[in-house]
Amino acid sequence: MPQRRFPPPSGFITATRAKQLLGNISDGLLRSYVMKGEIEKRIPDTRSQGFYKDEDVRALAHRLNIDRSIHFSRGTVDDLPECDELLIKVFGKGNPDDTGRVVPNNPIERRATWIQKNPDTFFILRAGRSLVGCVFMLPLTRSKIQQILENEITRPIYAEDVQVFTPGMPIHLYVMSACVYAEDRQVMTKRFYGSRLLNGLLKRITELGGQGINLEMIWSRSETKDGIGLLRHVGFTEIETQTSSRNFLIDVKLSGIPDVVRYKHALAEYQQSHQEALQPSIPSVPPTHTPQREKAISQPHMRIQDTLQPPGTITLQEFAEQLGIARRTLLEQVVKYDLAHTQIPNPARPGETKRYFTAEQQEAVREFRTARKQ
């Protein structure tokens, strides 16, 4: 006599139906989705047959279908209007100004100037032709980021605040406006989009290592449940806050996040290859006969170009010569009084840094020295 099969509980479906909805998958793959927690399985009392939550199965089928059309890429100025609509859906129009009028913190026109100055600051996620996610990754000074984190309302960010990625130049990144939107309003779909968006961003950060970009800290903040969850999922550490938003940080030097570790390996390889470039091979020249008593003629010193030196800067030695003081004297003043300068790790000597000065930093040091003399 055939065994009687009971209908599934309300909201649940049979294994056969679940496998059909997921593209006629195998029993083993269905079990793996249950073990990962993506599908709830229920075995009613007195029964040996299991059933699968219909909502979970359909949400997973939807994600598997859209996964084929998901594409993470660098955004352009032309993508900003769509991004603006997305930001309004997720965050609202902005914050009230002094008159109470609600305005966007950084309107499209201002964000366009960021991209024009540094195109590697805006990234988008599309499902087919639909924009479902966006994020900005801005290289800013640490003081500017601290100013943002310490204020309840995000202060305007202008093009002059945004730095250009320069090999060897220490950089702080501020991740902002990271958001995703799912038309089906399914939590699992939103999490899927968010994971793909931030994974794409982390891969882009890894690529920066191969370009010699020296990242020190990656900062962010969020006040939404989804945003906070995404940042924690990636591996950001929550730090103290003075506002209603939650502040987060990745200390690149200490981080063990896999993508950040890959970034550090890529950076080390870049620094090693460019350090080797500092040691050019000298072609061998057949020796010429020189009498033993003849004094060797010393060759003029030839300075090897420092390929790690940021454009528009001068070295500590060069600046000391301009000031008419010893290199050691300038170094002592820079360290003792924390004078503005640019430090870059010396890959040839671990623990040692090379020091350079931009035009603005040179002027600041000169003003400091003048003030001390008065």
C-alpha positions as CSV (number, residue, x, y, z in Angstrom):
1,M,0.0,0.0,0.0
2,P,1.6,3.4,-1.0
3,Q,2.6,5.7,1.8
4,R,0.2,8.6,2.2
5,R,1.7,12.1,1.6
6,F,0.3,15.0,3.6
7,P,0.0,18.5,2.2
8,P,2.7,21.0,3.3
9,P,1.9,23.5,6.1
10,S,0.7,26.9,5.1
11,G,3.5,29.0,3.5
12,F,5.6,25.9,2.7
13,I,6.2,23.8,-0.4
14,T,7.5,20.4,-1.1
15,A,11.1,19.6,-2.1
16,T,10.0,18.8,-5.6
17,R,8.4,22.2,-6.1
18,A,11.3,24.0,-4.5
19,K,13.8,22.3,-6.8
20,Q,11.6,23.3,-9.8
21,L,11.4,26.9,-8.8
22,L,15.2,27.0,-8.4
23,G,15.8,25.7,-11.9
24,N,15.5,22.0,-11.4
25,I,18.5,21.8,-9.0
26,S,19.7,18.6,-7.3
27,D,18.8,17.4,-3.8
28,G,22.4,18.2,-2.7
29,L,22.2,21.8,-3.8
30,L,18.9,22.2,-2.1
31,R,20.4,20.9,1.1
32,S,23.3,23.3,0.8
33,Y,20.9,26.3,0.6
34,V,19.2,25.1,3.8
35,M,22.6,24.7,5.6
36,K,23.6,28.2,4.6
37,G,20.4,29.5,6.1
38,E,19.0,30.8,2.8
39,I,16.0,28.6,2.9
40,E,14.0,27.5,6.0
41,K,13.2,23.9,6.2
42,R,10.5,22.6,8.5
43,I,9.7,19.0,9.4
44,P,6.2,18.8,11.1
45,D,5.8,16.6,14.2
46,T,5.1,12.9,13.5
47,R,6.3,13.3,9.9
48,S,9.6,12.4,8.3
49,Q,9.0,14.5,5.1
50,G,10.5,18.1,5.2
51,F,9.0,21.2,3.6
52,Y,10.5,24.5,2.4
53,K,9.4,28.0,3.1
54,D,7.9,29.3,-0.1
55,E,8.9,32.9,0.5
56,D,12.6,32.0,0.9
57,V,12.6,29.8,-2.2
58,R,11.1,32.4,-4.4
59,A,13.4,35.2,-3.1
60,L,16.4,32.9,-3.7
61,A,15.2,32.1,-7.2
62,H,14.8,35.8,-7.9
63,R,18.4,36.5,-6.7
64,L,19.8,33.7,-8.7
65,N,18.0,35.1,-11.8
66,I,19.2,38.7,-11.3
67,D,22.7,37.6,-10.4
68,R,23.3,36.9,-14.1
69,S,22.5,40.5,-14.9
70,I,24.3,42.2,-11.9
71,H,27.2,44.5,-12.9
72,F,29.4,46.6,-10.7
73,S,31.3,49.4,-12.4
74,R,32.7,52.9,-12.1
75,G,30.0,55.5,-12.5
76,T,30.1,58.7,-14.6
77,V,28.5,62.1,-14.4
78,D,25.7,60.8,-16.6
79,D,24.8,58.3,-13.9
80,L,24.3,60.9,-11.2
81,P,20.6,61.7,-11.9
82,E,19.7,58.0,-11.5
83,C,21.9,57.9,-8.4
84,D,20.1,61.0,-7.0
85,E,16.7,59.3,-7.4
86,L,18.1,56.2,-5.6
87,L,19.5,58.3,-2.7
88,I,16.1,60.1,-2.3
89,K,14.3,56.7,-2.2
90,V,16.6,55.4,0.5
91,F,17.6,58.5,2.5
92,G,15.1,61.2,1.6
93,K,15.8,64.6,0.0
94,G,18.4,65.9,2.5
95,N,18.6,67.9,5.7
96,P,17.0,71.3,6.7
97,D,19.2,74.4,6.2
98,D,19.2,77.4,8.5
99,T,15.8,78.5,7.2
100,G,14.2,75.0,7.7
101,R,14.1,74.3,3.9
102,V,15.1,70.7,3.1
103,V,18.1,70.6,0.7
104,P,20.5,67.9,-0.4
105,N,23.8,67.9,1.4
106,N,25.8,67.5,-1.8
107,P,23.7,68.2,-4.9
108,I,24.3,66.6,-8.3
109,E,26.3,69.6,-9.6
110,R,28.7,69.4,-6.6
111,R,29.1,65.6,-6.9
112,A,29.9,66.0,-10.6
113,T,32.9,68.2,-9.7
114,W,34.2,65.3,-7.5
115,I,34.1,62.9,-10.4
116,Q,35.6,65.4,-12.8
117,K,38.6,65.9,-10.4
118,N,38.9,62.2,-9.6
119,P,36.9,59.7,-11.7
120,D,37.7,56.8,-9.3
121,T,35.3,58.1,-6.6
122,F,31.9,57.0,-7.8
123,F,30.7,53.4,-8.3
124,I,27.3,51.9,-9.3
125,L,25.6,48.5,-9.3
126,R,23.1,47.7,-12.0
127,A,20.7,44.8,-12.4
128,G,20.2,44.7,-16.1
129,R,19.5,48.3,-17.0
130,S,18.2,49.3,-13.6
131,L,20.5,51.2,-11.2
132,V,20.1,49.3,-7.8
133,G,23.1,50.6,-5.9
134,C,25.7,53.3,-5.7
135,V,28.5,54.4,-3.4
136,F,31.1,57.2,-3.3
137,M,34.7,56.6,-2.2
138,L,36.3,59.9,-1.6
139,P,40.0,60.5,-0.8
140,L,39.9,63.3,1.8
141,T,42.2,64.6,4.4
142,R,41.9,63.1,7.9
143,S,40.9,66.5,9.3
144,K,38.1,66.8,6.8
145,I,36.8,63.3,7.6
146,Q,36.9,64.1,11.3
147,Q,34.9,67.3,10.7
148,I,32.3,65.2,8.9
149,L,32.1,62.6,11.6
150,E,31.8,65.1,14.4
151,N,28.8,67.0,12.9
152,E,25.2,65.8,13.0
153,I,24.6,67.1,9.5
154,T,27.1,66.1,6.8
155,R,29.1,69.2,5.9
156,P,29.4,70.1,2.2
157,I,32.3,68.4,0.4
158,Y,33.8,70.5,-2.4
159,A,36.1,69.6,-5.3
160,E,39.1,71.1,-3.6
161,D,38.5,68.7,-0.6
162,V,38.8,65.7,-2.9
163,Q,42.4,64.4,-3.5
164,V,43.8,62.7,-6.5
165,F,45.2,59.2,-6.2
166,T,49.0,59.6,-6.4
167,P,51.4,56.6,-5.9
168,G,53.1,56.8,-2.6
169,M,50.9,59.6,-1.2
170,P,49.3,58.6,2.1
171,I,45.5,58.5,1.6
172,H,42.4,58.4,3.9
173,L,39.2,57.2,2.2
174,Y,35.7,58.2,3.2
175,V,33.0,55.9,2.0
176,M,29.6,57.6,1.8
177,S,26.1,57.4,0.3
178,A,26.4,53.6,0.0
179,C,22.8,52.4,-0.7
180,V,20.8,49.8,-2.5
181,Y,17.2,49.6,-3.4
182,A,15.1,46.5,-4.3
183,E,11.9,46.9,-6.1
184,D,10.5,43.7,-4.6
185,R,11.2,45.1,-1.1
186,Q,12.6,41.7,-0.1
187,V,15.2,41.8,2.7
188,M,17.2,39.0,1.1
189,T,17.4,40.9,-2.2
190,K,18.6,44.1,-0.5
191,R,21.2,42.1,1.4
192,F,22.3,40.5,-1.9
193,Y,22.6,43.9,-3.6
194,G,24.5,45.4,-0.6
195,S,26.9,42.5,-0.5
196,R,27.6,42.8,-4.3
197,L,28.1,46.6,-4.0
198,L,30.6,46.5,-1.1
199,N,32.4,43.5,-2.5
200,G,32.9,45.4,-5.7
201,L,34.2,48.4,-3.8
202,L,36.6,46.2,-1.8
203,K,38.0,44.7,-5.1
204,R,38.5,48.3,-6.4
205,I,40.4,49.0,-3.2
206,T,42.6,46.0,-3.8
207,E,43.4,47.4,-7.3
208,L,44.6,50.6,-5.7
209,G,47.4,48.6,-4.1
210,G,48.6,47.5,-7.5
211,Q,48.7,51.1,-8.5
212,G,50.9,52.1,-5.5
213,I,48.2,54.0,-3.7
214,N,49.1,54.1,0.0
215,L,45.9,53.8,2.1
216,E,46.1,54.5,5.8
217,M,42.4,54.5,7.0
218,I,39.0,53.8,5.5
219,W,36.2,55.7,7.2
220,S,32.4,55.7,7.0
221,R,29.3,56.4,9.0
222,S,25.6,55.4,8.8
223,E,22.4,55.9,10.6
224,T,20.3,53.3,8.9
225,K,19.9,49.7,10.0
226,D,20.8,48.3,6.5
227,G,23.9,50.6,6.2
228,I,25.2,49.7,9.7
229,G,24.6,46.0,8.9
230,L,26.5,46.2,5.6
231,L,29.5,48.0,7.2
232,R,29.7,45.4,9.9
233,H,29.4,42.6,7.4
234,V,32.4,43.9,5.4
235,G,34.5,44.1,8.5
236,F,34.5,47.8,9.6
237,T,35.1,48.4,13.2
238,E,32.6,50.7,15.0
239,I,34.2,53.6,16.8
240,E,33.0,56.3,19.2
241,T,30.5,58.8,17.9
242,Q,29.2,62.2,19.0
243,T,26.1,62.2,16.8
244,S,23.1,60.0,16.0
245,S,25.0,58.3,13.2
246,R,27.3,55.3,13.9
247,N,31.0,55.8,12.9
248,F,33.1,53.0,11.4
249,L,36.8,52.6,10.5
250,I,39.2,50.1,8.9
251,D,42.8,50.6,10.0
252,V,44.5,49.3,6.8
253,K,47.8,48.5,8.5
254,L,46.1,46.3,11.2
255,S,43.2,44.9,9.2
256,G,42.9,41.2,8.5
257,I,39.9,41.6,6.1
258,P,40.8,39.3,3.2
259,D,40.4,42.0,0.5
260,V,42.4,44.5,2.6
261,V,45.1,41.9,3.0
262,R,45.2,41.4,-0.8
263,Y,45.4,45.1,-1.1
264,K,48.5,45.2,1.2
265,H,50.2,42.4,-0.8
266,A,49.5,44.2,-4.1
267,L,51.0,47.4,-2.6
268,A,54.1,45.6,-1.3
269,E,54.6,44.1,-4.8
270,Y,54.3,47.5,-6.4
271,Q,56.7,49.1,-4.0
272,Q,59.2,46.2,-4.4
273,S,59.1,46.5,-8.2
274,H,59.5,50.2,-8.2
275,Q,62.3,50.0,-5.6
276,E,64.2,47.7,-7.9
277,A,63.8,50.3,-10.6
278,L,65.8,52.6,-8.4
279,Q,68.8,50.3,-8.9
280,P,69.5,50.5,-12.6
281,S,71.9,47.9,-14.0
282,I,75.3,49.4,-15.0
283,P,76.7,48.0,-18.2
284,S,80.1,46.5,-17.7
285,V,83.0,48.4,-19.4
286,P,86.2,46.7,-20.3
287,P,88.9,47.9,-17.9
288,T,91.5,50.3,-19.3
289,H,95.1,50.1,-18.3
290,T,95.9,52.6,-15.4
291,P,99.3,52.9,-13.9
292,Q,99.4,51.8,-10.3
293,R,100.7,55.1,-9.0
294,E,98.1,57.1,-11.0
295,K,95.4,58.4,-8.8
296,A,91.9,57.4,-9.8
297,I,89.7,60.2,-11.1
298,S,86.5,60.4,-9.0
299,Q,83.3,60.4,-11.1
300,P,80.7,63.2,-10.3
301,H,77.9,61.9,-8.1
302,M,74.8,61.1,-10.2
303,R,71.5,61.2,-8.3
304,I,69.2,58.3,-9.0
305,Q,65.6,59.5,-9.6
306,D,63.3,58.7,-6.7
307,T,60.3,57.1,-8.4
308,L,58.3,57.1,-5.1
309,Q,58.5,60.9,-4.8
310,P,55.1,62.4,-5.3
311,P,54.9,64.9,-8.1
312,G,55.4,68.6,-7.1
313,T,57.3,67.8,-4.0
314,I,61.0,68.2,-2.9
315,T,63.0,65.9,-0.6
316,L,64.0,66.7,2.9
317,Q,67.6,67.1,1.8
318,E,66.6,69.6,-1.0
319,F,64.4,71.6,1.4
320,A,67.2,71.8,4.0
321,E,69.6,73.1,1.4
322,Q,67.1,75.8,0.4
323,L,66.7,76.8,4.0
324,G,70.5,76.8,4.5
325,I,70.4,74.4,7.4
326,A,71.6,70.8,8.0
327,R,69.3,68.0,7.0
328,R,69.4,66.6,10.5
329,T,68.3,70.0,11.9
330,L,65.3,70.2,9.6
331,L,64.4,66.6,10.4
332,E,64.5,67.2,14.2
333,Q,62.3,70.3,13.8
334,V,59.8,68.4,11.6
335,V,59.5,65.5,14.1
336,K,59.6,67.6,17.3
337,Y,57.0,70.1,16.2
338,D,54.9,67.8,13.9
339,L,55.4,70.1,11.0
340,A,53.4,69.4,7.8
341,H,55.1,67.1,5.4
342,T,54.4,63.9,3.4
343,Q,55.7,60.6,4.7
344,I,56.1,57.5,2.5
345,P,57.3,54.1,3.7
346,N,60.7,53.2,2.4
347,P,60.2,49.6,1.0
348,A,64.0,49.1,0.9
349,R,64.3,49.8,4.7
350,P,61.2,48.5,6.6
351,G,60.3,50.9,9.5
352,E,61.9,53.9,7.7
353,T,60.0,56.6,5.9
354,K,61.0,59.1,3.2
355,R,59.9,62.6,3.8
356,Y,58.8,65.1,1.1
357,F,57.3,68.6,1.0
358,T,54.7,70.1,-1.2
359,A,54.7,73.8,-2.0
360,E,52.1,74.4,0.7
361,Q,54.0,72.4,3.2
362,Q,57.2,74.2,2.5
363,E,55.4,77.6,3.0
364,A,54.0,76.3,6.3
365,V,57.5,75.3,7.5
366,R,59.0,78.6,6.5
367,E,56.2,80.5,8.4
368,F,56.9,78.3,11.5
369,R,60.6,79.1,11.4
370,T,60.0,82.8,10.9
371,A,57.6,82.9,13.9
372,R,60.2,81.1,16.1
373,K,62.8,83.7,15.3
374,Q,60.5,86.6,16.3
